[in-house]
Amino acid sequence: MQEEEIERLVDRFERSSLDHLQITDDNFKLVLSKPGAAPAPVSTPPTSSGPVAEPATADGGPLPVSANTTSVTAPLVGVVYFAPQPDQPVFKQVGDPVAAGDVVCLIEAMKMVNEVKAPVDGVLKAVLVDDGTLVEYDQPLMQIEQV
């Protein structure tokens, strides 16, 4: 799919009454969702052309996950940023308290910036991706331990 086609689809989607749009073709997947809309049901697991990192500790071992840990996942494909601007402090750091609805990061896709909000109250226990990296749809970004 060409960039112009994608831009045209995004423009039409924004002007439509649709809340969600998903287009899948061979090695391409486009998922659009309007802010405030309920998450779209996923009928098939997302595919990736490359490996997706599993949560891990700094020494490379698997990150321990407890029953009261919730993952914050990417609502769309894009570049993740942990601060509102490069010269400003990050939204949340590991160990910070988090309230449901707090902005924890941003994802930029096609020059549009989308806020990613915490789904639960708790404490930020782990950041699973690096600032400025490309993330996949539904990829775990952070883990929040509910208290």
Phi and psi in degrees as a GROMACS rama.xvg file:
@    title "Ramachandran Plot"
@    xaxis  label "Phi"
@    yaxis  label "Psi"
@TYPE xy
-79.9394  154.827  GLN-2
-57.5233  -40.6988  GLU-3
-62.6429  -38.7333  GLU-4
-64.4767  -41.6998  GLU-5
-64.0953  -45.8451  ILE-6
-60.6227  -40.0738  GLU-7
-64.2045  -42.9963  ARG-8
-62.5517  -43.5375  LEU-9
-62.4348  -43.677  VAL-10
-61.3775  -46.8806  ASP-11
-65.1536  -38.6602  ARG-12
-61.8368  -44.3461  PHE-13
-61.5722  -34.0696  GLU-14
-86.2638  -8.78393  ARG-15
-87.4153  173.731  SER-16
-91.7475  2.48986  SER-17
-69.5269  145.701  LEU-18
-97.0562  -29.0998  ASP-19
-139.61  148.863  HIS-20
-147.386  131.32  LEU-21
-133.27  127.163  GLN-22
-124.956  127.533  ILE-23
-126.419  133.239  THR-24
-147.465  129.386  ASP-25
26.5342  -96.4333  ASP-26
-105.048  21.9689  ASN-27
-130.998  136.681  PHE-28
-140.334  128.313  LYS-29
-121.588  123.864  LEU-30
-124.295  121.395  VAL-31
-117.887  139.644  LEU-32
-145.991  134.899  SER-33
-83.1922  147.476  LYS-34
-57.4408  138.827  PRO-35
85.2286  -8.67404  GLY-36
-79.6564  148.228  ALA-37
-65.0071  148.961  ALA-38
-58.3659  140.36  PRO-39
-73.9094  141.173  ALA-40
-68.3352  140.958  PRO-41
-102.922  119.483  VAL-42
-86.8499  -27.6853  SER-43
-134.56  149.771  THR-44
-66.0718  143.881  PRO-45
-65.8557  144.534  PRO-46
-104.168  154.271  THR-47
-133.252  141.709  SER-48
-80.1347  -13.2233  SER-49
-132.755  173.69  GLY-50
-71.7351  146.032  PRO-51
-107.025  129.089  VAL-52
-68.0224  136.871  ALA-53
-84.1481  147.638  GLU-54
-56.1511  134.974  PRO-55
-147.023  157.869  ALA-56
-81.3007  173.94  THR-57
-60.2769  -31.2121  ALA-58
-85.8783  6.22456  ASP-59
91.9952  -7.76016  GLY-60
-75.8646  162.447  GLY-61
-65.1067  142.773  PRO-62
-76.6482  126.033  LEU-63
-68.0111  132.244  PRO-64
-118.574  125.624  VAL-65
-98.4696  169.621  SER-66
-64.773  -22.4718  ALA-67
-101.749  25.5849  ASN-68
-104.963  133.106  THR-69
-118.659  134.527  THR-70
-88.1846  140.558  SER-71
-95.8363  119.446  VAL-72
-110.864  157.859  THR-73
-72.5865  124.837  ALA-74
-79.0845  -8.31089  PRO-75
-161.481  169.151  LEU-76
-81.2677  133.967  VAL-77
172.977  -169.924  GLY-78
-99.2298  129.04  VAL-79
-92.6039  139.118  VAL-80
-131.418  137.569  TYR-81
-98.7289  -0.713169  PHE-82
-131.414  151.888  ALA-83
-64.7232  -31.3759  PRO-84
-144.217  154.775  GLN-85
-57.1481  -29.9314  PRO-86
-94.3627  8.6679  ASP-87
-110.01  158.587  GLN-88
-68.3762  157.475  PRO-89
-65.9983  156.805  VAL-90
-63.1524  -50.3702  PHE-91
-143.426  146.515  LYS-92
-115.905  160.384  GLN-93
-55.6653  131.044  VAL-94
98.8591  -15.4127  GLY-95
-74.6383  144.492  ASP-96
-70.5071  145.81  PRO-97
-131.406  133.148  VAL-98
-104.462  146.185  ALA-99
-54.8581  129.561  ALA-100
97.1109  -11.3045  GLY-101
-67.1626  139.019  ASP-102
-73.0058  125.948  VAL-103
-110.225  -20.3168  VAL-104
-168.957  175.73  CYS-105
-123.459  149.514  LEU-106
-125.963  124.333  ILE-107
-99.7929  126.727  GLU-108
-137.633  121.373  ALA-109
54.6814  45.731  MET-110
64.8895  16.7168  LYS-111
-113.431  133.934  MET-112
-103.617  128.689  VAL-113
-118.041  132.357  ASN-114
-78.512  140.255  GLU-115
-111.542  123.59  VAL-116
-110.545  151.871  LYS-117
-67.444  133.371  ALA-118
-81.9166  -17.4437  PRO-119
-143.116  164.659  VAL-120
-80.7243  147.605  ASP-121
163.625  -151.277  GLY-122
-125.468  132.808  VAL-123
-67.9698  115.561  LEU-124
-99.1411  -29.9052  LYS-125
-157.354  144.297  ALA-126
-110.063  122.548  VAL-127
-99.0602  -7.87175  LEU-128
-132.263  161.627  VAL-129
-89.5602  148.208  ASP-130
-59.5941  135.457  ASP-131
83.8684  9.0918  GLY-132
-97.6447  157.134  THR-133
-78.0782  129.623  LEU-134
-117.947  153.152  VAL-135
-91.5936  159.879  GLU-136
-58.1706  132.05  TYR-137
69.7356  12.4827  ASP-138
-74.4248  133.747  GLN-139
-63.3995  130.313  PRO-140
-106.584  -39.3764  LEU-141
-148.817  165.161  MET-142
-126.786  134.476  GLN-143
-116.105  127.551  ILE-144
-95.2009  121.231  GLU-145
-73.6533  137.866  GLN-146
